[in-house]
């Protein structure tokens, strides 16, 4: 029997080893005005991950998020601590604004199929 593994810590380590961007899990730190947020968004038998990129400009938020999405899709098999079978976008990136900081953000849902889900 394969036990469930929270995919967020391995995904954080994956991004931290491949980018210089600030990366948070589940909620942004209060002093962060730019960076990537990775959080769980459900799923049964797979993990739905929400990626949110906050930046000073909307175009930068979209561009940085698209880079993070493409990186995860292309290299998910190399995430240490998860046996990833498949990774894909569930939606196109969507621009928005953070309600608390009024900073531009872009977000997207990812489907991560891994044996530990």
CNS distance restraints for C-alpha pairs under 8 A (distance, minus, plus):
assign (resid   2 and name CA) (resid 115 and name CA) 7.22 0.50 0.50
assign (resid   2 and name CA) (resid 116 and name CA) 6.09 0.50 0.50
assign (resid   3 and name CA) (resid 116 and name CA) 5.87 0.50 0.50
assign (resid   4 and name CA) (resid 116 and name CA) 4.68 0.50 0.50
assign (resid   4 and name CA) (resid 117 and name CA) 5.41 0.50 0.50
assign (resid   5 and name CA) (resid  82 and name CA) 7.72 0.50 0.50
assign (resid   5 and name CA) (resid 116 and name CA) 5.35 0.50 0.50
assign (resid   5 and name CA) (resid 117 and name CA) 6.54 0.50 0.50
assign (resid   6 and name CA) (resid 117 and name CA) 7.93 0.50 0.50
assign (resid   7 and name CA) (resid  11 and name CA) 6.20 0.50 0.50
assign (resid   7 and name CA) (resid  47 and name CA) 7.41 0.50 0.50
assign (resid   7 and name CA) (resid  82 and name CA) 7.12 0.50 0.50
assign (resid   8 and name CA) (resid  12 and name CA) 6.09 0.50 0.50
assign (resid   8 and name CA) (resid  25 and name CA) 6.96 0.50 0.50
assign (resid   8 and name CA) (resid  38 and name CA) 6.91 0.50 0.50
assign (resid   8 and name CA) (resid  39 and name CA) 6.63 0.50 0.50
assign (resid   8 and name CA) (resid  40 and name CA) 7.02 0.50 0.50
assign (resid   9 and name CA) (resid  13 and name CA) 6.31 0.50 0.50
assign (resid   9 and name CA) (resid  25 and name CA) 7.96 0.50 0.50
assign (resid  10 and name CA) (resid  14 and name CA) 6.14 0.50 0.50
assign (resid  10 and name CA) (resid  79 and name CA) 6.34 0.50 0.50
assign (resid  10 and name CA) (resid  80 and name CA) 6.12 0.50 0.50
assign (resid  10 and name CA) (resid  81 and name CA) 5.86 0.50 0.50
assign (resid  10 and name CA) (resid  82 and name CA) 7.00 0.50 0.50
assign (resid  11 and name CA) (resid  15 and name CA) 6.29 0.50 0.50
assign (resid  11 and name CA) (resid  38 and name CA) 7.93 0.50 0.50
assign (resid  11 and name CA) (resid  79 and name CA) 6.56 0.50 0.50
assign (resid  12 and name CA) (resid  16 and name CA) 6.04 0.50 0.50
assign (resid  12 and name CA) (resid  23 and name CA) 7.03 0.50 0.50
assign (resid  12 and name CA) (resid  24 and name CA) 7.64 0.50 0.50
assign (resid  12 and name CA) (resid  25 and name CA) 7.34 0.50 0.50
assign (resid  12 and name CA) (resid  38 and name CA) 7.39 0.50 0.50
assign (resid  13 and name CA) (resid  17 and name CA) 6.14 0.50 0.50
assign (resid  14 and name CA) (resid  18 and name CA) 6.59 0.50 0.50
assign (resid  14 and name CA) (resid  78 and name CA) 7.94 0.50 0.50
assign (resid  14 and name CA) (resid  79 and name CA) 5.69 0.50 0.50
assign (resid  14 and name CA) (resid  80 and name CA) 7.26 0.50 0.50
assign (resid  15 and name CA) (resid  19 and name CA) 5.91 0.50 0.50
assign (resid  15 and name CA) (resid  23 and name CA) 7.65 0.50 0.50
assign (resid  16 and name CA) (resid  20 and name CA) 6.87 0.50 0.50
assign (resid  16 and name CA) (resid  21 and name CA) 7.66 0.50 0.50
assign (resid  16 and name CA) (resid  23 and name CA) 7.16 0.50 0.50
assign (resid  21 and name CA) (resid  35 and name CA) 5.74 0.50 0.50
assign (resid  21 and name CA) (resid  36 and name CA) 7.02 0.50 0.50
assign (resid  22 and name CA) (resid  34 and name CA) 7.11 0.50 0.50
assign (resid  22 and name CA) (resid  35 and name CA) 4.64 0.50 0.50
assign (resid  22 and name CA) (resid  36 and name CA) 6.18 0.50 0.50
assign (resid  23 and name CA) (resid  35 and name CA) 5.73 0.50 0.50
assign (resid  23 and name CA) (resid  36 and name CA) 4.73 0.50 0.50
assign (resid  23 and name CA) (resid  37 and name CA) 5.80 0.50 0.50
assign (resid  23 and name CA) (resid  38 and name CA) 7.53 0.50 0.50
assign (resid  24 and name CA) (resid  28 and name CA) 5.73 0.50 0.50
assign (resid  24 and name CA) (resid  29 and name CA) 7.13 0.50 0.50
assign (resid  24 and name CA) (resid  35 and name CA) 7.70 0.50 0.50
assign (resid  24 and name CA) (resid  36 and name CA) 6.28 0.50 0.50
assign (resid  24 and name CA) (resid  37 and name CA) 4.82 0.50 0.50
assign (resid  24 and name CA) (resid  38 and name CA) 6.36 0.50 0.50
assign (resid  25 and name CA) (resid  37 and name CA) 5.65 0.50 0.50
assign (resid  25 and name CA) (resid  38 and name CA) 5.02 0.50 0.50
assign (resid  25 and name CA) (resid  39 and name CA) 5.69 0.50 0.50
assign (resid  26 and name CA) (resid  37 and name CA) 6.63 0.50 0.50
assign (resid  26 and name CA) (resid  38 and name CA) 5.95 0.50 0.50
assign (resid  26 and name CA) (resid  39 and name CA) 4.34 0.50 0.50
assign (resid  26 and name CA) (resid  40 and name CA) 7.05 0.50 0.50
assign (resid  27 and name CA) (resid  37 and name CA) 6.75 0.50 0.50
assign (resid  27 and name CA) (resid  39 and name CA) 7.56 0.50 0.50
assign (resid  28 and name CA) (resid  32 and name CA) 6.51 0.50 0.50
assign (resid  28 and name CA) (resid  37 and name CA) 6.37 0.50 0.50
assign (resid  33 and name CA) (resid  54 and name CA) 6.57 0.50 0.50
assign (resid  33 and name CA) (resid  55 and name CA) 6.42 0.50 0.50
assign (resid  33 and name CA) (resid  56 and name CA) 7.32 0.50 0.50
assign (resid  33 and name CA) (resid 101 and name CA) 7.99 0.50 0.50
assign (resid  33 and name CA) (resid 103 and name CA) 7.21 0.50 0.50
assign (resid  34 and name CA) (resid  53 and name CA) 7.29 0.50 0.50
assign (resid  34 and name CA) (resid  54 and name CA) 4.83 0.50 0.50
assign (resid  34 and name CA) (resid  55 and name CA) 4.46 0.50 0.50
assign (resid  34 and name CA) (resid  56 and name CA) 6.88 0.50 0.50
assign (resid  35 and name CA) (resid  53 and name CA) 5.61 0.50 0.50
assign (resid  35 and name CA) (resid  54 and name CA) 5.38 0.50 0.50
assign (resid  35 and name CA) (resid  55 and name CA) 6.65 0.50 0.50
assign (resid  36 and name CA) (resid  51 and name CA) 6.93 0.50 0.50
assign (resid  36 and name CA) (resid  52 and name CA) 5.71 0.50 0.50
assign (resid  36 and name CA) (resid  53 and name CA) 4.49 0.50 0.50
assign (resid  36 and name CA) (resid  54 and name CA) 6.53 0.50 0.50
assign (resid  36 and name CA) (resid  65 and name CA) 7.69 0.50 0.50
assign (resid  37 and name CA) (resid  50 and name CA) 7.94 0.50 0.50
assign (resid  37 and name CA) (resid  51 and name CA) 5.72 0.50 0.50
assign (resid  37 and name CA) (resid  52 and name CA) 5.00 0.50 0.50
assign (resid  37 and name CA) (resid  53 and name CA) 6.24 0.50 0.50
assign (resid  38 and name CA) (resid  49 and name CA) 6.86 0.50 0.50
assign (resid  38 and name CA) (resid  50 and name CA) 5.92 0.50 0.50
assign (resid  38 and name CA) (resid  51 and name CA) 4.91 0.50 0.50
assign (resid  38 and name CA) (resid  52 and name CA) 6.67 0.50 0.50
assign (resid  39 and name CA) (resid  49 and name CA) 5.73 0.50 0.50
assign (resid  39 and name CA) (resid  50 and name CA) 5.36 0.50 0.50
assign (resid  39 and name CA) (resid  51 and name CA) 6.73 0.50 0.50
assign (resid  40 and name CA) (resid  47 and name CA) 7.24 0.50 0.50
assign (resid  40 and name CA) (resid  48 and name CA) 6.17 0.50 0.50
assign (resid  40 and name CA) (resid  49 and name CA) 4.82 0.50 0.50
assign (resid  40 and name CA) (resid  50 and name CA) 6.24 0.50 0.50
assign (resid  41 and name CA) (resid  47 and name CA) 7.53 0.50 0.50
assign (resid  41 and name CA) (resid  48 and name CA) 5.12 0.50 0.50
assign (resid  41 and name CA) (resid  49 and name CA) 5.33 0.50 0.50
assign (resid  41 and name CA) (resid  50 and name CA) 6.03 0.50 0.50
assign (resid  41 and name CA) (resid 109 and name CA) 8.00 0.50 0.50
assign (resid  42 and name CA) (resid  47 and name CA) 6.22 0.50 0.50
assign (resid  42 and name CA) (resid  48 and name CA) 5.24 0.50 0.50
assign (resid  42 and name CA) (resid  49 and name CA) 7.48 0.50 0.50
assign (resid  43 and name CA) (resid  47 and name CA) 4.94 0.50 0.50
assign (resid  43 and name CA) (resid  48 and name CA) 5.26 0.50 0.50
assign (resid  44 and name CA) (resid 117 and name CA) 7.14 0.50 0.50
assign (resid  45 and name CA) (resid 113 and name CA) 7.43 0.50 0.50
assign (resid  45 and name CA) (resid 117 and name CA) 5.17 0.50 0.50
assign (resid  46 and name CA) (resid 111 and name CA) 7.00 0.50 0.50
assign (resid  46 and name CA) (resid 112 and name CA) 5.88 0.50 0.50
assign (resid  46 and name CA) (resid 113 and name CA) 4.61 0.50 0.50
assign (resid  46 and name CA) (resid 114 and name CA) 6.29 0.50 0.50
assign (resid  46 and name CA) (resid 117 and name CA) 4.92 0.50 0.50
assign (resid  47 and name CA) (resid 111 and name CA) 6.01 0.50 0.50
assign (resid  47 and name CA) (resid 112 and name CA) 5.07 0.50 0.50
assign (resid  47 and name CA) (resid 113 and name CA) 6.27 0.50 0.50
assign (resid  47 and name CA) (resid 114 and name CA) 7.61 0.50 0.50
assign (resid  47 and name CA) (resid 117 and name CA) 6.08 0.50 0.50
assign (resid  48 and name CA) (resid 109 and name CA) 6.63 0.50 0.50
assign (resid  48 and name CA) (resid 110 and name CA) 5.66 0.50 0.50
assign (resid  48 and name CA) (resid 111 and name CA) 4.79 0.50 0.50
assign (resid  48 and name CA) (resid 112 and name CA) 6.16 0.50 0.50
assign (resid  49 and name CA) (resid 109 and name CA) 5.62 0.50 0.50
assign (resid  49 and name CA) (resid 110 and name CA) 5.03 0.50 0.50
assign (resid  49 and name CA) (resid 111 and name CA) 6.39 0.50 0.50
assign (resid  49 and name CA) (resid 112 and name CA) 7.18 0.50 0.50
assign (resid  50 and name CA) (resid 107 and name CA) 6.93 0.50 0.50
assign (resid  50 and name CA) (resid 108 and name CA) 5.74 0.50 0.50
assign (resid  50 and name CA) (resid 109 and name CA) 4.49 0.50 0.50
assign (resid  50 and name CA) (resid 110 and name CA) 6.19 0.50 0.50
assign (resid  51 and name CA) (resid  65 and name CA) 7.44 0.50 0.50
assign (resid  51 and name CA) (resid  69 and name CA) 7.82 0.50 0.50
assign (resid  51 and name CA) (resid 107 and name CA) 5.49 0.50 0.50
assign (resid  51 and name CA) (resid 108 and name CA) 5.44 0.50 0.50
assign (resid  51 and name CA) (resid 109 and name CA) 6.35 0.50 0.50
assign (resid  51 and name CA) (resid 110 and name CA) 7.51 0.50 0.50
assign (resid  52 and name CA) (resid  65 and name CA) 6.96 0.50 0.50
assign (resid  52 and name CA) (resid 105 and name CA) 6.62 0.50 0.50
assign (resid  52 and name CA) (resid 106 and name CA) 5.64 0.50 0.50
assign (resid  52 and name CA) (resid 107 and name CA) 4.25 0.50 0.50
assign (resid  52 and name CA) (resid 108 and name CA) 6.69 0.50 0.50
assign (resid  53 and name CA) (resid  61 and name CA) 5.50 0.50 0.50
assign (resid  53 and name CA) (resid  62 and name CA) 7.45 0.50 0.50
assign (resid  53 and name CA) (resid  64 and name CA) 6.79 0.50 0.50
assign (resid  53 and name CA) (resid  65 and name CA) 5.42 0.50 0.50
assign (resid  53 and name CA) (resid 105 and name CA) 5.39 0.50 0.50
assign (resid  53 and name CA) (resid 106 and name CA) 5.34 0.50 0.50
assign (resid  53 and name CA) (resid 107 and name CA) 6.36 0.50 0.50
assign (resid  54 and name CA) (resid  61 and name CA) 5.58 0.50 0.50
assign (resid  54 and name CA) (resid 103 and name CA) 6.69 0.50 0.50
assign (resid  54 and name CA) (resid 104 and name CA) 5.89 0.50 0.50
assign (resid  54 and name CA) (resid 105 and name CA) 4.28 0.50 0.50
assign (resid  54 and name CA) (resid 106 and name CA) 6.70 0.50 0.50
assign (resid  55 and name CA) (resid  60 and name CA) 6.19 0.50 0.50
assign (resid  55 and name CA) (resid  61 and name CA) 4.98 0.50 0.50
assign (resid  55 and name CA) (resid 103 and name CA) 6.64 0.50 0.50
assign (resid  55 and name CA) (resid 104 and name CA) 5.81 0.50 0.50
assign (resid  55 and name CA) (resid 105 and name CA) 6.26 0.50 0.50
assign (resid  56 and name CA) (resid  60 and name CA) 7.23 0.50 0.50
assign (resid  56 and name CA) (resid  61 and name CA) 7.51 0.50 0.50
assign (resid  56 and name CA) (resid 103 and name CA) 6.27 0.50 0.50
assign (resid  56 and name CA) (resid 104 and name CA) 6.25 0.50 0.50
assign (resid  57 and name CA) (resid  61 and name CA) 6.32 0.50 0.50
assign (resid  57 and name CA) (resid 103 and name CA) 7.80 0.50 0.50
assign (resid  57 and name CA) (resid 104 and name CA) 5.91 0.50 0.50
assign (resid  58 and name CA) (resid  62 and name CA) 6.29 0.50 0.50
assign (resid  58 and name CA) (resid  95 and name CA) 6.91 0.50 0.50
assign (resid  58 and name CA) (resid 104 and name CA) 5.00 0.50 0.50
assign (resid  58 and name CA) (resid 105 and name CA) 6.46 0.50 0.50
assign (resid  58 and name CA) (resid 106 and name CA) 7.51 0.50 0.50
assign (resid  59 and name CA) (resid  63 and name CA) 6.07 0.50 0.50
assign (resid  60 and name CA) (resid  64 and name CA) 5.95 0.50 0.50
assign (resid  61 and name CA) (resid  65 and name CA) 6.00 0.50 0.50
assign (resid  61 and name CA) (resid  95 and name CA) 7.79 0.50 0.50
assign (resid  61 and name CA) (resid 104 and name CA) 6.61 0.50 0.50
assign (resid  61 and name CA) (resid 105 and name CA) 5.42 0.50 0.50
assign (resid  61 and name CA) (resid 106 and name CA) 5.50 0.50 0.50
assign (resid  62 and name CA) (resid  66 and name CA) 6.05 0.50 0.50
assign (resid  62 and name CA) (resid  93 and name CA) 7.00 0.50 0.50
assign (resid  62 and name CA) (resid  94 and name CA) 7.72 0.50 0.50
assign (resid  62 and name CA) (resid  95 and name CA) 6.71 0.50 0.50
assign (resid  62 and name CA) (resid 105 and name CA) 7.38 0.50 0.50
assign (resid  62 and name CA) (resid 106 and name CA) 5.36 0.50 0.50
assign (resid  63 and name CA) (resid  67 and name CA) 6.33 0.50 0.50
assign (resid  64 and name CA) (resid  68 and name CA) 6.33 0.50 0.50
assign (resid  65 and name CA) (resid  69 and name CA) 6.12 0.50 0.50
assign (resid  65 and name CA) (resid  93 and name CA) 7.39 0.50 0.50
assign (resid  65 and name CA) (resid 106 and name CA) 6.48 0.50 0.50
assign (resid  65 and name CA) (resid 107 and name CA) 7.06 0.50 0.50
assign (resid  66 and name CA) (resid  70 and name CA) 6.06 0.50 0.50
assign (resid  66 and name CA) (resid  93 and name CA) 7.09 0.50 0.50
assign (resid  67 and name CA) (resid  71 and name CA) 6.06 0.50 0.50
assign (resid  68 and name CA) (resid  72 and name CA) 6.20 0.50 0.50
assign (resid  69 and name CA) (resid  73 and name CA) 6.19 0.50 0.50
assign (resid  69 and name CA) (resid  89 and name CA) 7.40 0.50 0.50
assign (resid  69 and name CA) (resid 110 and name CA) 7.90 0.50 0.50
assign (resid  70 and name CA) (resid  74 and name CA) 6.01 0.50 0.50
assign (resid  71 and name CA) (resid  75 and name CA) 5.90 0.50 0.50
assign (resid  71 and name CA) (resid  76 and name CA) 7.79 0.50 0.50
assign (resid  72 and name CA) (resid  76 and name CA) 5.13 0.50 0.50
assign (resid  72 and name CA) (resid  87 and name CA) 7.37 0.50 0.50
assign (resid  73 and name CA) (resid  87 and name CA) 5.36 0.50 0.50
assign (resid  73 and name CA) (resid  88 and name CA) 5.65 0.50 0.50
assign (resid  73 and name CA) (resid  89 and name CA) 7.67 0.50 0.50
assign (resid  75 and name CA) (resid  79 and name CA) 7.51 0.50 0.50
assign (resid  76 and name CA) (resid  84 and name CA) 6.46 0.50 0.50
assign (resid  76 and name CA) (resid  86 and name CA) 7.60 0.50 0.50
assign (resid  76 and name CA) (resid  87 and name CA) 6.50 0.50 0.50
assign (resid  77 and name CA) (resid  83 and name CA) 7.07 0.50 0.50
assign (resid  77 and name CA) (resid  84 and name CA) 5.31 0.50 0.50
assign (resid  77 and name CA) (resid  85 and name CA) 7.14 0.50 0.50
assign (resid  77 and name CA) (resid  86 and name CA) 7.82 0.50 0.50
assign (resid  79 and name CA) (resid  83 and name CA) 7.69 0.50 0.50
assign (resid  79 and name CA) (resid  84 and name CA) 7.51 0.50 0.50
assign (resid  82 and name CA) (resid 114 and name CA) 6.45 0.50 0.50
assign (resid  82 and name CA) (resid 115 and name CA) 7.42 0.50 0.50
assign (resid  82 and name CA) (resid 116 and name CA) 6.87 0.50 0.50
assign (resid  83 and name CA) (resid 114 and name CA) 5.28 0.50 0.50
assign (resid  83 and name CA) (resid 115 and name CA) 5.69 0.50 0.50
assign (resid  83 and name CA) (resid 116 and name CA) 7.13 0.50 0.50
assign (resid  84 and name CA) (resid 112 and name CA) 7.10 0.50 0.50
assign (resid  84 and name CA) (resid 113 and name CA) 5.88 0.50 0.50
assign (resid  84 and name CA) (resid 114 and name CA) 4.12 0.50 0.50
assign (resid  84 and name CA) (resid 115 and name CA) 6.67 0.50 0.50
assign (resid  85 and name CA) (resid 112 and name CA) 7.86 0.50 0.50
assign (resid  85 and name CA) (resid 113 and name CA) 5.47 0.50 0.50
assign (resid  85 and name CA) (resid 114 and name CA) 5.30 0.50 0.50
assign (resid  85 and name CA) (resid 115 and name CA) 7.28 0.50 0.50
assign (resid  86 and name CA) (resid 111 and name CA) 7.88 0.50 0.50
assign (resid  86 and name CA) (resid 112 and name CA) 5.99 0.50 0.50
assign (resid  86 and name CA) (resid 113 and name CA) 5.00 0.50 0.50
assign (resid  86 and name CA) (resid 114 and name CA) 7.00 0.50 0.50
assign (resid  87 and name CA) (resid 110 and name CA) 7.00 0.50 0.50
assign (resid  87 and name CA) (resid 111 and name CA) 5.55 0.50 0.50
assign (resid  87 and name CA) (resid 112 and name CA) 4.53 0.50 0.50
assign (resid  87 and name CA) (resid 113 and name CA) 6.16 0.50 0.50
assign (resid  88 and name CA) (resid 110 and name CA) 5.66 0.50 0.50
assign (resid  88 and name CA) (resid 111 and name CA) 5.36 0.50 0.50
assign (resid  88 and name CA) (resid 112 and name CA) 6.80 0.50 0.50
assign (resid  89 and name CA) (resid 108 and name CA) 7.30 0.50 0.50
assign (resid  89 and name CA) (resid 109 and name CA) 6.07 0.50 0.50
assign (resid  89 and name CA) (resid 110 and name CA) 4.42 0.50 0.50
assign (resid  89 and name CA) (resid 111 and name CA) 6.12 0.50 0.50
assign (resid  90 and name CA) (resid 108 and name CA) 7.44 0.50 0.50
assign (resid  90 and name CA) (resid 109 and name CA) 5.30 0.50 0.50
assign (resid  90 and name CA) (resid 110 and name CA) 5.26 0.50 0.50
assign (resid  90 and name CA) (resid 111 and name CA) 6.13 0.50 0.50
assign (resid  91 and name CA) (resid 108 and name CA) 5.90 0.50 0.50
assign (resid  91 and name CA) (resid 109 and name CA) 5.80 0.50 0.50
assign (resid  91 and name CA) (resid 110 and name CA) 7.45 0.50 0.50
assign (resid  92 and name CA) (resid 108 and name CA) 6.22 0.50 0.50
assign (resid  93 and name CA) (resid 106 and name CA) 6.21 0.50 0.50
assign (resid  93 and name CA) (resid 107 and name CA) 5.38 0.50 0.50
assign (resid  93 and name CA) (resid 108 and name CA) 4.74 0.50 0.50
assign (resid  94 and name CA) (resid 106 and name CA) 5.29 0.50 0.50
assign (resid  94 and name CA) (resid 107 and name CA) 5.37 0.50 0.50
assign (resid  94 and name CA) (resid 108 and name CA) 6.44 0.50 0.50
assign (resid  95 and name CA) (resid 104 and name CA) 7.34 0.50 0.50
assign (resid  95 and name CA) (resid 105 and name CA) 5.84 0.50 0.50
assign (resid  95 and name CA) (resid 106 and name CA) 4.24 0.50 0.50
assign (resid  95 and name CA) (resid 107 and name CA) 6.63 0.50 0.50
assign (resid  96 and name CA) (resid 104 and name CA) 6.01 0.50 0.50
assign (resid  96 and name CA) (resid 105 and name CA) 5.14 0.50 0.50
assign (resid  96 and name CA) (resid 106 and name CA) 5.72 0.50 0.50
assign (resid  96 and name CA) (resid 107 and name CA) 7.68 0.50 0.50
assign (resid  97 and name CA) (resid 102 and name CA) 5.56 0.50 0.50
assign (resid  97 and name CA) (resid 103 and name CA) 5.50 0.50 0.50
assign (resid  97 and name CA) (resid 104 and name CA) 4.52 0.50 0.50
assign (resid  97 and name CA) (resid 105 and name CA) 5.31 0.50 0.50
assign (resid  97 and name CA) (resid 106 and name CA) 7.92 0.50 0.50
assign (resid  98 and name CA) (resid 102 and name CA) 4.95 0.50 0.50
assign (resid  98 and name CA) (resid 103 and name CA) 5.41 0.50 0.50
assign (resid  98 and name CA) (resid 104 and name CA) 6.44 0.50 0.50
assign (resid  98 and name CA) (resid 105 and name CA) 6.48 0.50 0.50
assign (resid  99 and name CA) (resid 103 and name CA) 7.97 0.50 0.50
assign (resid 113 and name CA) (resid 117 and name CA) 7.08 0.50 0.50
